[in-house]
Amino acid sequence: MNLPYISDKTFKSTNYSTDHLLQAEYDNCTFINCDFSESHISNISFIQCVFIDCNFSMVKAKNTSLQDVIFDNCKLLGFPFHDSNSFLMSMTFIKSQLNLSSFFNLQLKNTIFKDCKLEQTDFTNVNLSGSSFDNCDLYLTIFDNTLLEKVDFTTSYNLSINPNNNRIKDANFSKENALGLLTIFQINID
């Protein structure tokens, strides 16, 4: 199916929960203060797009393509990234809320998460090699069978990672957040 091609456009303050976004390929577009909550963005391609102050809470994103996409100060509660098209998927997250989102079974090498809330976010079976979690809240975030080699957790907090169920070789932790590697052992540290 050939989608319409839309490039180099800026979309501002649009409610896509009621006015559905045209199913198309969006290239180098910027979306500012748009509401996508509970909408369907399935089968839409976003290439080198930037989303600023947008709400994607509980969106449906079956086969959505996200290539070189930046989410800046966005609300992505419950976003089903695992339903999206994984081919060439790459994203950057800045000051965004990703609570209850799912990245299950994705390849997310070198992904940047900066100043984000990732409470109860699912990274099961994800390759996060070389990624960075800079000043991120990882409260109850799920890392299970996750490839975390060379991941930088130095400034993140509330993390709990089972080193027996994840590959963490050459990952970086601060002394304070390294205690999150011991919670599985149910020991008391004073």
C-alpha positions in Angstrom: 0.0 0.0 0.0 1.4 3.4 -1.0 0.9 6.0 1.6 0.7 9.8 0.9 4.1 11.4 1.5 4.2 14.5 3.8 7.5 16.3 4.5 8.9 19.3 6.3 5.6 20.4 7.9 4.8 21.6 11.4 1.6 20.5 13.1 0.5 22.5 16.2 -2.1 22.1 18.9 -4.2 19.5 17.1 -6.4 16.9 18.8 -5.9 13.7 16.9 -8.1 11.9 19.4 -11.0 13.4 17.5 -9.5 14.6 14.2 -7.6 11.5 13.1 -4.2 11.9 11.7 -4.0 11.1 8.0 -2.5 7.7 7.4 0.7 8.7 5.6 4.5 8.7 5.6 5.6 11.8 7.6 9.2 12.8 6.9 11.1 15.5 8.9 7.8 16.8 10.4 7.4 18.5 13.8 4.3 18.0 16.0 3.9 20.5 18.8 1.4 20.3 21.6 -0.7 17.6 19.8 -3.0 15.1 21.5 -2.9 11.6 20.2 -4.3 10.0 23.4 -6.3 6.8 22.7 -6.1 7.4 19.0 -5.0 5.0 16.2 -1.7 5.8 14.6 -1.4 2.3 13.2 0.3 1.8 9.8 1.7 5.4 9.8 5.4 6.1 9.2 7.3 8.8 11.1 10.8 9.4 9.8 13.1 12.0 11.4 10.1 13.5 13.1 10.1 15.5 16.3 7.2 15.4 18.9 7.2 18.2 21.4 4.8 18.4 24.3 2.5 15.7 22.8 0.3 13.2 24.5 0.4 9.6 23.3 -1.3 8.0 26.3 -3.0 4.7 25.5 -2.4 5.1 21.8 -2.8 2.2 19.3 0.3 1.8 17.2 0.1 -1.5 15.2 2.8 -1.5 12.6 3.7 2.2 13.1 7.1 3.0 11.8 9.3 5.1 14.1 12.7 5.9 12.5 15.0 8.6 14.0 12.1 10.0 16.0 12.5 12.4 19.0 10.0 12.6 21.8 10.6 15.8 23.8 8.5 16.4 26.9 5.9 13.9 25.8 3.4 11.7 27.7 3.6 8.1 26.4 1.7 6.3 29.1 1.0 2.7 28.1 2.5 3.1 24.6 2.7 -0.3 22.9 6.1 0.1 21.2 6.2 -3.7 20.8 3.3 -3.5 18.4 5.1 -1.0 16.1 7.2 -1.9 13.1 10.6 -2.8 14.4 12.4 -2.4 11.1 15.0 0.5 11.5 13.3 1.6 14.7 15.3 4.3 16.5 14.1 6.9 19.0 15.3 9.4 21.5 13.3 10.3 24.6 13.8 13.6 26.5 11.9 14.7 29.6 9.1 12.2 28.7 6.8 10.0 30.7 6.9 6.4 29.5 5.2 4.7 32.5 3.5 1.3 31.7 4.9 1.3 28.1 6.1 -1.9 26.5 9.3 -2.3 24.4 9.0 -6.1 24.6 11.3 -8.0 22.2 12.7 -4.9 20.4 16.2 -3.9 19.2 16.9 -0.5 20.8 20.7 -0.2 20.6 22.1 3.2 21.5 18.8 4.6 22.6 18.9 7.8 24.7 16.5 8.3 27.6 17.2 11.6 29.3 15.2 12.9 32.3 12.4 10.4 31.8 10.0 8.6 34.0 9.9 4.9 33.1 7.9 3.5 36.0 6.7 -0.1 35.3 8.0 0.1 31.7 8.7 -3.4 30.2 12.1 -4.0 28.6 11.7 -7.8 28.5 13.8 -9.5 25.8 15.1 -6.1 24.6 18.6 -5.3 23.3 19.5 -2.0 24.9 23.3 -2.3 24.2 25.0 1.1 24.3 21.9 2.9 25.5 21.9 5.7 28.1 19.4 6.3 31.0 20.4 9.8 32.1 18.6 10.9 35.2 15.7 8.5 34.7 13.3 7.2 37.3 13.3 3.4 36.8 10.8 2.5 39.6 9.5 -1.1 39.1 10.9 -1.0 35.5 11.1 -4.6 34.1 14.4 -5.8 32.9 14.1 -9.5 32.2 16.4 -11.4 29.7 17.5 -7.9 28.6 20.8 -7.1 26.9 22.2 -4.2 28.9 25.9 -4.4 27.8 27.6 -0.9 27.9 24.4 0.7 29.1 24.9 3.9 31.2 22.7 3.9 34.4 25.1 6.2 36.3 22.6 9.0 37.1 19.4 6.9 37.1 17.6 6.0 40.3 15.0 3.5 41.7 16.5 0.8 39.5 16.2 -2.9 40.3 18.0 -5.3 37.9 18.6 -9.0 38.5 22.1 -9.7 37.2 21.3 -13.4 36.9 18.5 -12.7 34.3 20.2 -10.0 32.3 23.5 -9.4 30.5 25.1 -6.4 32.1 28.7 -6.6 31.1 30.4 -3.2 31.0 27.3 -1.4 32.1 27.9 1.7 34.2 26.3 2.3 37.6 26.9 4.8 40.4 27.8 3.4 43.8 24.3 4.4 45.0 22.3 2.8 42.2 24.5 -0.3 42.1 22.5 -1.4 45.2 19.6 -2.0 42.8 21.6 -5.0 41.5 21.3 -6.6 45.0 17.5 -6.3 45.7 16.9 -9.7 44.2 18.9 -11.3 47.0 16.6 -9.8 49.7 19.5 -8.7 51.9 19.7 -5.6 54.2 22.4 -3.1 53.5 22.9 -0.3 56.0 
